[in-house]
Amino acid sequence: MPNSARPSNCHRIPNESATTKFSFALEPGSTLFCSVPVAPLRSEPQHRSEQVSQILWGEELTLLDQLPSWLHVRSCIDGYTGWISQRQCLLHTDPLPTDGPRVCSDWALVQTPSMGPLRCLSMGSVLRPFLGSADDCLVRGASSWTVDEKPDPRTVLERGMAWLGTPYLWGGRSRFGVDCSGLVQVLWGSVGVALPRDASVQYSIAPFCYELEDPKAWQAGHLAFFSENSDRITHVGLLTGDGRILHASGEVRLDPVNHEGIQPMDSRPTHPHRLVGIASFYTPSPHLAF
């Protein structure tokens, strides 16, 4: 959005060449918002460092520390911490009374005001007026404020099928590239169920866990957790209820699954996925409601 169209209480984070243009100071605890469709959250304050997660358009961040050109932040979605480029954030100085509507289709096109650019946003992006996006600017896709009191696994699976073919990306949380735990986090988040970021933590705090021999364990929408060569959880996917699993391995794909693990349908190399446990989350979270 052009500076002339940006509300006075919404500022781009200043860089070294713009410190005279912006007279406000950033302090730990400041509230920031992602201002690009997808921003990498990195382990170190440099572009070549590991991407540990991603921040989506409009998601809220809390500032922890800063260096020239880099901000150390905590995601208000899942508590993940890392470094983000200051060019990919906005500082909003007014308190927000409510959260904004969230994209609940796999992707959406949003146009900023004044004939601005079209932006392709992924599921989970938050439409905030001060970022130049609101429901009346939604060109393609769907958004919602709704919290589902009884989240429907059929909705989760229907939305998940639209992700088939999405490339695997370490730390990814978007339709442009996603990892296994990011996939299930965003899909269940689309119906208001808050999941942690990492598969191992998802399993450790799941409110409902099942014995593998229990027929109820294999219901559609339940999460199946896997390890490679130990008991450490390294993979997660979404059971479809018909003997298959939707998961991100090379790409988002469907494969047969049984008590032993995932049985790839083709000869492409894949990591061994030994089934460790099955769990489910059915606790709605207003903060993550779409």
N, C-alpha and C positions, 0 to 999 in steps of 0.2 A: 504494500500500500504506500503511496507517496506520503512524504512527511506532512504535506499540507492537509491530507485527509485523515491523519491519525489523531485520535483524541489526545488532549493535552496531558491526561493522566496515564498515558501508555507510551513508553519510550523504548527505543532499541538500546541494547546494552552498548555503552560507549567503548570504542577501542582507543588506542593511544593517540591516533590522529584526530579523534573527535571529542577529546575530553573538554575542550573549551566550549563546544556546542551544547553539551549536556552538563548541567551544574550540580546534579544530584550524585550522592555517593551510595555505593552498594555496601550493605552491611550483612553479616551472617544472619540468616533467618529471613532475608528478603524473599518475596514470592516472585517466581519467574514462570514464564509459559513458553513452550516450544513454538517457534514461529515458522518452521519449515515442515513439509509433510512427514519426513522421517529424519531424526537426528541421531547419530551414533553416540552412545554413552561409552566412554573409553576408560581403560584401567589407569592410564597415565595421561598427562596433559600434552599429548602430541598426536598428530593425525595417523602416524604409523603404529600406534599402540593397539592392543587388543580391544575389539568391540565386545563389551560385556553384556550390553543390552541396547535397546533403542527407545527413544522417546518420540511419541507421535504428536502430530499437530494439536496444539491446544492443551496438552497435558501439563499439569502443574508440577513445579519443582520448588524445592527449598534450597537456598544458597547456603553452603557450608564454608566455602573458602574461595579464593580467587587468585589467579596469576595473570600476567599479561596475556590477553586473548583467550583465556580459559577460565571456566567456572567449575568448581567442585560442588556437585549438587546431589540432593536426595530426591528420588521420584516419589511423589505423593500417591502414586498408584500402587506401588508394591514395596516401597522402602529401599529399592536398589540405589546404590551410590556409585558415582563415577564422574568423569570429566566430560564437559560438553563445550563446544566452541561458543564463545559469547556472541558470535554473529548469527547463531541459530536460536536465540532467546529474545524475549521481550520482558521488560519489567513493568508490572501493572501496580500502581501505587494505591488504588482504591480497593477496599475489601469487597469480595464477591459474595452476594447474598445467597446465590444458588449455583450449582454446577450447570454446565451447558448441555444441550442435547449432544448425543454421541452418534457417530456413524455406525449403523448396525448391519449394513450390507458389506460385502467383501471389499468394495471400494466405492468411492463417490467422487464426482467432479463438483468442485465448489468454485464459484467466481467471486472475487473480491469486488467491492463497490466501484463505481465510476469506470466501468468497462475495464476492470483490472484483469490480471491473468487468470486462466483456469488452473486450478491446482488439483492434482489427483491425490486423494486422501484414502488411507486404509481404514479398515474396521477398527473402532476404538478411538479414532480421532475425535476431539472435542470441538464443537462449533461455538466459537466465542465471538460476540459482536466486535470487541476491540481488536480482534485479529482480522477483521474484515470478512467474517464468515458467519452466516446465520441461515435458518431454514429457508428464507426466501431467496437465498443465493445458491441453493442446492440445485445443480443442473442435472446431475444423474446420481442415483443411489437413494438411500433411505437413512433417516436418523430418527431417534426417539428419546423421550424423557422417561419412558416407562420402566418401572421396576416390576418384574414378574414375581408375584408372591409364591407361585409354584412354578419354578423354571421348568420348561419342557425340553427334555433331551432331544425330541424330534426337531425342535427349532435349532438346537445346537448342531445336530448332524446335517440338517438341510443347509445351514450356513457353512458348515465345514466342507461340504462337497464342492462348493464354489472355489475352494482353495486348492483343489487338485491341480497338480502341475506346478505349483509355486516352488521356486528353487529353495533348497536348504541354505541357510545362512547362519553361521554361528552368531549368537546374540540377537538374531532377528525377531521382530514382533510385528512385521507388516506383510501385506500381500505381495510386496516386492521381493521378499526374502525372509524366511522364518526358520527358527529352530524348533525342536520337538516340544519343549516346555512353553515356548512363546506361543505356539499354535493353540494348545489347549487353554492357556491363560486367556488369550484374546477371545476364543470361541465361547468359553463359559462366561467371560466378562460381558459378552454381548447380550446375555439374558440376566445380568445383574448378579452373577456369582463371582466373588473375588477369590482368585487363586494366587498363591505366591509365584515368584518368577522362576525358581529352579525346581526341577523334577524331584530331587531328593527332599526338598522342603515341602513340596506339595504332598508327597506321600506321608511324611512324618507328622503333619498336622491334619490330615484328612479326617473329617468327623465320622465317616463310615468306611470301615475296612471289611473285606470279605475273605473267607477261606476259598481257595481256588476250586474246591470241590462243591461249593455252594452254587446251585443253579442260578440263584439271584445275582451272583457276582457278574455274570456275563451279559447283563442288560445293556441296551443301547445307552450311550452317554456316559457310562462308567469309564474311569481312567485305569489303564493297565500300565504297570511300572516294570521296568526291565533293568538288568545289569548285563555287563559283558562277561567278565571272568571273576567276579567277586560279588559280595552282597551290596556293594555301593550302587545306588540308583543312578543310572546314566541315560535313561530313555523313558519316554512316556508317550502314550497314544490314546485315542478315543475309540472305545469299542462301538461297533455298529449294531450289535445284537444278532448278527447273522453269521458269526464265525469269522469276521474280518475286523481289521483295525485301520483307522485313519491316522496316519502319523507322518512326520517329516524325517525322511532318511534319503538323502540325495535330492529329493523333492517331496512334496506332499503327495502321498500315494495310499492306495488300499492294498492290504496284504492279508492272507489267511493268518489266523492266530489260534493257538491251542494252549494246553497246560504247559507245554515245553517252551513255547515262545513264538516269535514271529517266523512264519515260513514264507520267504519271498517268492513271488509268483514268476520271477524271471531269473536269469543267470547273472544279473548285475551284482558285483561284489557289495556286501553290506556287513556291518558289524554284527557279531552274534548277539541276539537279543533273547536272554533267558528271562522268563516271566518270574517276577519276585512277588508281586501282589496286585490286588485290584481294590480300588477305593472310589469314593464318590463325594462330591461337594454339592449340598443343596441348601446352603445358607445364603439368602440374598444379602447383598451389600448395597445400600443406597448410593454409596460413593462411586461404585462401579456400574451403576445402572445405566442402561442405554435407553 
